[in-house]
Amino acid sequence: MNLPKKLKPGLDALDARIIEALSVDARLPMSDLARATGMSGPSITERVRKLEASGVIRRFTIELEPKMLGYTLEAIIRIKPRPGQLHQVEKLIQNEPRFVACDKVTGEDCFIARLLLMTIEELDALLDGLHVRAETNTAIIKSSPVKRRMPPLTIED
């Protein structure tokens, strides 16, 4: 592993190695992480706790494969609430569990949301509830060449 010459503020080379290892496997036992970094178990545990306490590490999580759960389609929906409907639309999105991500954005659309579907037939029924309060523009995702990934830990020179 080539360590960067210039790390983001607040990180050192050991932090970068810890973050990189945990980004590959968040369930990595502390003993394995300690061995990989040349530290003792208690020292590495304390270092990880400091990264959590400082907010660099927010949580440890799992990644599910939606297709294995029956969700064969994924869509991105741009949502533009009608006047006076912003908060109601936001609540509709929050209360529909098939919306797996949503960002409030600038520009014409107020929200860009990711939606999982088992069948294309679900789409119209789901969007009908929104159309009373918003305009939508939907795109079915064909593939994702860049999955969610870790931001760079280095600063470009």
N, C-alpha and C positions, 0 to 999 in steps of 0.2 A: 504494500500500500504506500503510495506516494503522499506524504503529508504536505499540505499547502504551505507556501512560504508566508502568507499573510492571512491570518484567521479573522473572522468577524469579531468585533469588539465583545469582550466578556468571555471569549472562548480561548482555551489553550489547546495544545496538540493532544493532550490526554482526553480532554472533553470531546474533541473531534473523533478520536478513536472509539470512545464509548458510544457516542451518538451513532456513528457509522455501524458499529456492531449491533446495537439495539434496533437500528432501522432495518437490518436484515432479518433479525429474529428477536422480537420484543420479549420472548419467553426464555431467552438465554439465561441459564442459571448464573448467579453472581460468581460462583466458583469458576465457571468457564470464562466469564468476562474478566475476572481477576487474572487468570492465567494468560489470557490474550493480551492484556495490558501490562503484565509484569507487576501487578499490585497484589496486596493481600485481600482476602475476602471482606474483612471489615472496612478497609480503606476504600475499596471500590463501591461498596454499599453506601458509604457516607458520601462519596463523590456523586453517585447517581441521585441520592436524596437531595444534594445541593442543586443539581441540575433541575430537579423537580421543583424545589422550593423557589428557585429563581425564575421559574416559568419557562425555561428553555424546553424541558420535557413536560408536556401537559398531561399525558396519559399513555398507558400501554393498552393496545387494542388488538382486535383480530380483523382480518379481511375476509369477507364471505364471497363466495362465487354465486351471484344471483341466478345463473342458469341452473345450478344444482338445486335451487329452491323453487324452480318452476318459472322464474321470470325470464322469458325468452327475448323480450324487447326492452330497450332502454331508450328514453326520449329526453330531449332538452326542450323545454318550453319557455318561451319568452312571454311574460305576462305584463300587460299594461292595464292597471285598474282604471275603471271609469271614474269620473270626478266624485270625490267624497267616499270612495270605496276602498282606499288603500288598506286601512286596518282590517276591514272585513276579509279582503282577499288574503292578506297575510295570515289571518287566523284559519281560513279555509286550507291554505297550503300546510300550515303547521299541524292541522288536525287530520290530514290525509296521509297515512303511513306509507303509501306508495311513492310519495315525494321523499326521496332519500337525501336530497341536498337542495339548498336554495340560497341564492345570494340576492341581496337588495343592491341594485346597481344604479349608476347614473345613466342618463340618456333617455330615449323615448320609453323604453320598457323599464318598469320599476323592479321586476324580479326576473331572474333566470334560474329555472329549477330543473332538477334531474328527477325523472320519473321512471319507475320500474313497472312493467306490465307483463302479465302472463300471456295475453292475447291482444291483438290489435283492436278487437271488438271492445275491450275495456276503455279504450281511449275516449271515444265519443261520450260515453256515459259519465266518465270522470270529468271531462271538460265541460259538459252541460252545466254542471253546478257552478263553474267559474264564469261561464259566458254571460250570466245575468249581471255580474259585477266587473268583468274585465274582458279585454280583447286578448287573444292568445295567438302565438305562432309556434308551431310544433315541428321539430326535426327528429326523425328516428335515427339513432346512432348506429352506424354500420360497423365501426371499429374504433378502438381508442389507442392510437399509436403512442400516446404518452399517458400512462396511468398517473394517478396522484403520486407525487414523489417528494422527497425531502428537498428543501431549498439548499442552495450552495452554502457551504460553511466557510468559503474563502472569499476574499476580496480580490477582484481583478487588478493587476498592476497597470 
